[in-house]
Amino acid sequence: MTSVVEIGRGGFGVVSKANLANIGLVALKIIISKNSNELNESNDDFVKEVEIAIIL
C-alpha cells in the first residue's frame, strides 16, 4: 500500500512524504507553476536545488 502525506509547501510547490511498497520512504516534490515563463525559472532553480542536495 502507498501512503502520501503533505509535509510542506514552498516557492516551488508541495513536498510530500510517501511510503511506497517495495521501495520505502521517499520525498515527492510537486512543482506548481502559473505560466510557462515561471515554469522555466522554477525548473532552473529546482535543478540547482537538486545539484546542491546531491553534494550534501
DRENSESE-327026 format. One record per atom (N, C-alpha, C): residue in one letter; x, y negated, z. Coordinates in steps of 0.05 Angstrom, whole numbers, plus 5000, padded with zeros to 4 digits. Layout:
BEGIN
aXYZ;...
***
This chain:
BEGIN
m501750245000;m500050005000;m501849755000;t500849544987;t502349294986;t500849085002;s502248945019;s501048725033;s502648475027;v501248245023;v502447995016;v501447785036;v503447645049;v502747435069;v504147175061;e502646965059;e503846705053;e505446615078;i508046535073;i509646455096;i510546155094;g509946035071;g510645755069;g509945625042;r509945365042;r509445205017;r511544995016;g512344924992;g514344724989;g514144584962;g516344454954;g516344294930;g515944464905;f516744714905;f516444894882;f513745024881;g512645094904;g510145244905;g509845394931;v509045654928;v508445814951;v510546034955;v511346084980;v513146304986;v511546505002;s511646764994;s510146975008;s512047205014;k511247355035;k512747595042;k510947825034;a512148025020;a510648255011;a512048505020;n510448705028;n511448965035;n510649155012;l512449214994;l511849374971;l512449674976;a510649844968;a511050134971;a513550214956;n515150384968;n517650484956;n519950284954;i519450034961;i521549824960;i522049704987;g520049635001;g520249505027;g519549205025;l520749055044;l520148765045;l521548615024;v520048435011;v521148254991;v519947974995;a521347774985;a520247494985;a519347434957;l517047304955;l516047224929;l515846914928;k516846794908;k516546504905;k514846464880;i512546344883;i510746294861;i510845994855;i511945924832;i512345644824;i509745534813;i508945304824;i506545174815;i507344904803;s506444854779;s507144614764;s504644484752;k504744224749;k502444084738;k502644034708;n505144004698;n505443954669;n508044074660;s508444084633;s510844214622;s513444074630;n513443804631;n515943664639;n516743734667;e514743744685;e515243814713;e516144104715;l515044274698;l515844564698;l518744584691;n519644444670;n522544464662;n524344364684;e523644144698;e525244054720;e525244254743;s522944364749;s522644564770;s524344814764;n524344894739;n525945134732;n528845084736;d529844844728;d532644784732;d533344774762;d531644654778;d532144644807;d532044914819;f530145084810;f529945354820;f532345524814;v533445494790;v535845644782;v538145564801;k538445304806;k540545214825;k540145334852;e537645344862;e537045464888;e537845754889;v537245904868;v537946194867;v540946224866;e542346064851;e545246084850;e546546034877;i545445844892;i546445794920;i545846034938;a543446144935;a542646374952;a544446614947;i545246654922;i547046874915;i549746844929;i550746594929;i553346544942;i553146604972;l550946534985;l550646575013;l550446865019;
***
